[in-house]
Amino acid sequence: MLEMRNSPRHRVLKAGRIDLGGGAIDCRVLNLSGTGAALEVTGQAGIPERFVLVLDTDKQHLPCRVVWRKGYRIGVLFEQDRSAADAVRPDQTA
């Protein structure tokens, strides 16, 4: 399979939240890189094309946009590249 991502993703299992501005939807971060992530949600209803992914354990708020949806999973691309200092390392745990 040809890898189309700009940076490699690392498997993680972190709790996250999709911030909707007036509420939030819990999610699980399944993999993560400096440019995007794969999220698992309980359902797609109410999740917009753009939102802020919140990782409380890492104290991060990541603006992102949806690039794919399949079943209970969503692939997102971060709207701005994170610097190495801000990047979540795969060895950090939730």
C-alpha positions in Angstrom: 0.0 0.0 0.0 1.3 3.4 -1.0 1.7 5.8 2.0 0.2 9.2 1.1 0.8 11.0 4.4 3.4 13.8 4.8 4.6 12.5 8.1 4.4 9.1 9.7 1.7 8.4 12.2 2.4 6.7 15.5 -0.2 4.4 17.2 -1.5 5.9 20.4 -4.5 5.4 22.5 -5.4 8.8 24.0 -8.6 10.3 25.3 -9.6 13.4 23.3 -12.5 15.8 22.8 -13.9 17.4 19.7 -14.6 21.0 20.8 -17.7 22.3 19.1 -17.5 25.8 20.7 -20.7 25.3 22.7 -20.1 21.6 23.7 -17.8 18.7 23.1 -17.9 15.1 21.8 -15.6 12.6 23.4 -13.3 10.7 21.1 -10.3 8.4 21.2 -7.1 9.2 19.3 -5.9 6.1 17.6 -2.9 7.4 15.7 -1.1 10.7 15.6 1.5 12.6 13.7 2.7 16.2 13.4 0.2 16.8 10.6 -2.9 14.8 11.5 -4.6 12.0 13.4 -7.2 9.2 13.3 -10.0 9.5 15.7 -12.7 7.0 16.9 -16.1 8.4 17.8 -19.4 6.8 18.9 -21.1 8.4 15.9 -20.6 10.9 13.0 -23.8 13.0 13.7 -23.0 16.6 14.7 -19.3 16.5 13.9 -18.5 19.4 11.5 -15.8 19.5 8.8 -13.6 21.8 11.0 -13.2 21.7 14.7 -10.6 21.8 17.5 -9.2 18.5 18.9 -8.5 18.8 22.6 -5.9 16.6 24.2 -6.1 17.5 27.9 -3.3 15.2 29.0 -1.0 16.9 26.6 -2.5 20.4 27.1 -3.1 20.8 23.4 -5.8 22.4 21.3 -5.3 21.4 17.7 -7.4 23.1 14.9 -8.2 20.5 12.3 -10.3 19.6 9.3 -11.8 16.2 8.4 -10.2 14.5 5.4 -12.1 11.2 5.6 -14.9 9.5 7.5 -15.6 5.8 7.7 -17.9 4.1 10.2 -16.8 5.2 13.7 -13.5 6.7 12.5 -12.5 10.1 11.3 -9.2 11.1 9.7 -8.2 14.7 10.4 -5.5 17.0 9.0 -4.1 19.7 11.4 -4.8 23.2 10.0 -1.3 24.3 10.9 1.9 22.2 11.2 3.0 21.7 14.8 6.6 22.4 15.6 8.7 19.6 17.1 8.5 21.3 20.5 4.7 21.2 20.4 4.3 17.7 18.8 2.8 15.0 20.8 5.3 12.1 21.1 3.9 8.6 20.8 5.6 7.7 24.1 3.3 10.1 26.0 0.3 8.2 27.5 -3.2 9.2 28.1 
